Amino acid sequence: MTAVAHTSFVIERDFLASPARVFRGWSELALKQRWTDCHSDLAGRTHTLDFRPGGSETVTMRFPQGGTCVVRFHYFDIVPDRRIVYGYAMELDGRAGSVSLVTVEFAPTPAGTRMVFTEQAALLEEGQDLAERIEGTREGFDRLARELEPAPARP
């Protein structure tokens, strides 16, 4: 039997966009797909989103070398433009990999929005790399920032 590794991490990120705009990055399927799509070489991907308290989200990724990753989300609390609380479970080839509770908070700043992302995770599979999980989350937020950047002014 493998021991469960419990961990948590916090990522704070400033965006040059209003809380409403940053929140939309989480609530609108097309936008969320663009910034969460971290594997450009997938053999297939499906993504559904029912963004409401009690709603769910499912992402299924099939890798070209074989194997499938399924991530299932459940939304517990949503306060538009202020807070999202959800849980998610990740499966790799039908085996439970991890289970997490996440809180995302949005606060206005003079330049836009401060987002605070807090994840509490139970890593169920031996060999999971917390540093890799944190880096992948940060990379996703970099893609979100690019999605939210204002369009360049036209001459």
C-alpha positions as a Markdown table, in Angstrom:
| # | Residue | x | y | z |
|---|---|---|---|---|
| 1 | Met | 0.0 | 0.0 | 0.0 |
| 2 | Thr | 1.3 | 3.5 | -0.9 |
| 3 | Ala | 1.2 | 6.2 | 1.6 |
| 4 | Val | -0.8 | 9.3 | 0.8 |
| 5 | Ala | 1.2 | 12.5 | 0.6 |
| 6 | His | -0.8 | 15.5 | 1.8 |
| 7 | Thr | 0.3 | 19.0 | 0.8 |
| 8 | Ser | -0.9 | 22.5 | 0.0 |
| 9 | Phe | 0.4 | 25.4 | -1.9 |
| 10 | Val | -0.7 | 29.0 | -2.6 |
| 11 | Ile | 0.0 | 31.0 | -5.8 |
| 12 | Glu | -0.8 | 34.7 | -5.8 |
| 13 | Arg | -1.0 | 36.4 | -9.2 |
| 14 | Asp | -1.7 | 39.9 | -10.4 |
| 15 | Phe | -3.6 | 40.4 | -13.6 |
| 16 | Leu | -4.1 | 43.6 | -15.7 |
| 17 | Ala | -7.8 | 43.0 | -16.0 |
| 18 | Ser | -10.8 | 43.5 | -13.8 |
| 19 | Pro | -12.0 | 40.9 | -11.3 |
| 20 | Ala | -15.0 | 40.3 | -13.6 |
| 21 | Arg | -12.8 | 39.6 | -16.6 |
| 22 | Val | -10.4 | 37.3 | -14.7 |
| 23 | Phe | -13.4 | 35.4 | -13.2 |
| 24 | Arg | -14.7 | 34.9 | -16.8 |
| 25 | Gly | -11.5 | 33.0 | -17.5 |
| 26 | Trp | -12.8 | 30.4 | -15.1 |
| 27 | Ser | -16.5 | 30.5 | -15.9 |
| 28 | Glu | -16.6 | 30.5 | -19.8 |
| 29 | Leu | -15.8 | 27.1 | -21.4 |
| 30 | Ala | -14.1 | 28.4 | -24.6 |
| 31 | Leu | -11.8 | 30.7 | -22.6 |
| 32 | Lys | -11.0 | 28.2 | -19.9 |
| 33 | Gln | -10.1 | 25.6 | -22.6 |
| 34 | Arg | -7.6 | 27.9 | -24.1 |
| 35 | Trp | -5.6 | 28.6 | -20.9 |
| 36 | Thr | -5.9 | 25.1 | -19.4 |
| 37 | Asp | -4.9 | 23.2 | -22.5 |
| 38 | Cys | -1.3 | 22.4 | -21.5 |
| 39 | His | -0.7 | 19.4 | -23.8 |
| 40 | Ser | -0.4 | 20.5 | -27.5 |
| 41 | Asp | 0.3 | 16.9 | -28.6 |
| 42 | Leu | -2.9 | 15.2 | -27.4 |
| 43 | Ala | -4.5 | 12.5 | -29.4 |
| 44 | Gly | -7.9 | 13.8 | -28.1 |
| 45 | Arg | -9.5 | 16.0 | -25.5 |
| 46 | Thr | -13.0 | 16.6 | -24.4 |
| 47 | His | -14.0 | 19.3 | -21.9 |
| 48 | Thr | -17.5 | 19.9 | -20.4 |
| 49 | Leu | -18.3 | 22.7 | -17.9 |
| 50 | Asp | -21.4 | 23.3 | -15.8 |
| 51 | Phe | -20.2 | 26.3 | -13.8 |
| 52 | Arg | -22.5 | 26.8 | -10.9 |
| 53 | Pro | -22.7 | 25.7 | -7.2 |
| 54 | Gly | -23.3 | 22.0 | -7.4 |
| 55 | Gly | -22.1 | 21.9 | -11.0 |
| 56 | Ser | -19.3 | 19.9 | -12.5 |
| 57 | Glu | -16.6 | 19.9 | -15.1 |
| 58 | Thr | -14.8 | 17.0 | -16.8 |
| 59 | Val | -11.7 | 17.1 | -18.8 |
| 60 | Thr | -10.5 | 13.9 | -20.6 |
| 61 | Met | -7.1 | 13.8 | -22.3 |
| 62 | Arg | -5.9 | 10.9 | -24.5 |
| 63 | Phe | -2.1 | 10.9 | -25.1 |
| 64 | Pro | -0.5 | 9.9 | -28.4 |
| 65 | Gln | 1.8 | 7.3 | -26.7 |
| 66 | Gly | -1.3 | 5.8 | -25.0 |
| 67 | Gly | -2.9 | 6.5 | -21.7 |
| 68 | Thr | -5.8 | 8.6 | -20.6 |
| 69 | Cys | -6.1 | 11.3 | -17.9 |
| 70 | Val | -9.5 | 12.2 | -16.6 |
| 71 | Val | -10.0 | 15.2 | -14.3 |
| 72 | Arg | -13.4 | 15.6 | -12.6 |
| 73 | Phe | -14.4 | 18.8 | -10.8 |
| 74 | His | -17.2 | 19.7 | -8.5 |
| 75 | Tyr | -18.1 | 23.3 | -7.6 |
| 76 | Phe | -19.1 | 23.9 | -4.0 |
| 77 | Asp | -19.2 | 27.7 | -3.8 |
| 78 | Ile | -19.2 | 30.4 | -6.4 |
| 79 | Val | -19.5 | 34.2 | -5.7 |
| 80 | Pro | -19.2 | 36.0 | -9.0 |
| 81 | Asp | -16.0 | 38.1 | -9.4 |
| 82 | Arg | -15.0 | 37.2 | -5.8 |
| 83 | Arg | -14.5 | 33.5 | -5.1 |
| 84 | Ile | -14.7 | 29.9 | -6.4 |
| 85 | Val | -14.4 | 26.8 | -4.2 |
| 86 | Tyr | -14.1 | 23.4 | -5.9 |
| 87 | Gly | -12.8 | 20.0 | -5.5 |
| 88 | Tyr | -11.2 | 17.8 | -8.2 |
| 89 | Ala | -10.0 | 14.3 | -8.7 |
| 90 | Met | -7.4 | 13.2 | -11.3 |
| 91 | Glu | -7.3 | 9.7 | -12.7 |
| 92 | Leu | -4.6 | 8.2 | -14.8 |
| 93 | Asp | -5.6 | 5.2 | -16.8 |
| 94 | Gly | -8.5 | 4.5 | -14.4 |
| 95 | Arg | -6.4 | 4.7 | -11.2 |
| 96 | Ala | -6.9 | 7.5 | -8.7 |
| 97 | Gly | -4.0 | 9.9 | -8.8 |
| 98 | Ser | -4.9 | 12.8 | -6.6 |
| 99 | Val | -7.8 | 14.6 | -4.9 |
| 100 | Ser | -7.7 | 18.3 | -4.2 |
| 101 | Leu | -9.7 | 21.1 | -2.7 |
| 102 | Val | -9.1 | 24.5 | -4.3 |
| 103 | Thr | -10.1 | 28.1 | -3.3 |
| 104 | Val | -9.7 | 30.9 | -5.9 |
| 105 | Glu | -10.1 | 34.4 | -4.6 |
| 106 | Phe | -10.3 | 37.6 | -6.7 |
| 107 | Ala | -9.7 | 41.1 | -5.3 |
| 108 | Pro | -9.6 | 44.4 | -7.1 |
| 109 | Thr | -6.2 | 46.3 | -7.2 |
| 110 | Pro | -5.4 | 49.7 | -8.6 |
| 111 | Ala | -3.9 | 47.9 | -11.7 |
| 112 | Gly | -6.5 | 45.1 | -12.1 |
| 113 | Thr | -7.0 | 42.0 | -10.0 |
| 114 | Arg | -5.0 | 40.0 | -7.4 |
| 115 | Met | -5.9 | 36.3 | -7.7 |
| 116 | Val | -5.1 | 34.0 | -4.8 |
| 117 | Phe | -5.2 | 30.3 | -5.6 |
| 118 | Thr | -4.9 | 27.8 | -2.7 |
| 119 | Glu | -4.8 | 24.1 | -3.3 |
| 120 | Gln | -4.9 | 21.4 | -0.7 |
| 121 | Ala | -4.0 | 18.0 | -2.2 |
| 122 | Ala | -3.9 | 14.4 | -1.4 |
| 123 | Leu | -1.4 | 12.7 | -3.8 |
| 124 | Leu | -2.4 | 9.1 | -4.0 |
| 125 | Glu | 0.1 | 7.7 | -6.5 |
| 126 | Glu | 3.7 | 7.2 | -5.6 |
| 127 | Gly | 6.2 | 9.4 | -7.4 |
| 128 | Gln | 3.9 | 12.4 | -8.0 |
| 129 | Asp | 5.9 | 15.6 | -8.1 |
| 130 | Leu | 4.5 | 18.5 | -6.2 |
| 131 | Ala | 7.0 | 20.9 | -7.8 |
| 132 | Glu | 5.7 | 19.8 | -11.2 |
| 133 | Arg | 2.1 | 20.4 | -10.2 |
| 134 | Ile | 2.9 | 23.9 | -8.9 |
| 135 | Glu | 4.9 | 24.7 | -12.1 |
| 136 | Gly | 2.1 | 23.5 | -14.3 |
| 137 | Thr | -0.4 | 25.6 | -12.4 |
| 138 | Arg | 1.8 | 28.7 | -12.8 |
| 139 | Glu | 2.2 | 28.0 | -16.5 |
| 140 | Gly | -1.6 | 27.9 | -16.8 |
| 141 | Phe | -1.9 | 31.2 | -15.1 |
| 142 | Asp | 0.7 | 32.6 | -17.6 |
| 143 | Arg | -1.6 | 31.5 | -20.4 |
| 144 | Leu | -4.6 | 33.0 | -18.7 |
| 145 | Ala | -2.7 | 36.4 | -18.4 |
| 146 | Arg | -2.0 | 36.3 | -22.1 |
| 147 | Glu | -5.7 | 35.6 | -22.8 |
| 148 | Leu | -6.7 | 38.6 | -20.7 |
| 149 | Glu | -4.1 | 41.0 | -22.1 |
| 150 | Pro | -5.8 | 44.0 | -23.9 |
| 151 | Ala | -5.6 | 43.9 | -27.6 |
| 152 | Pro | -2.8 | 46.1 | -29.0 |
| 153 | Ala | -4.0 | 49.5 | -30.2 |
| 154 | Arg | -4.3 | 49.9 | -33.9 |
| 155 | Pro | -2.6 | 52.8 | -35.6 |
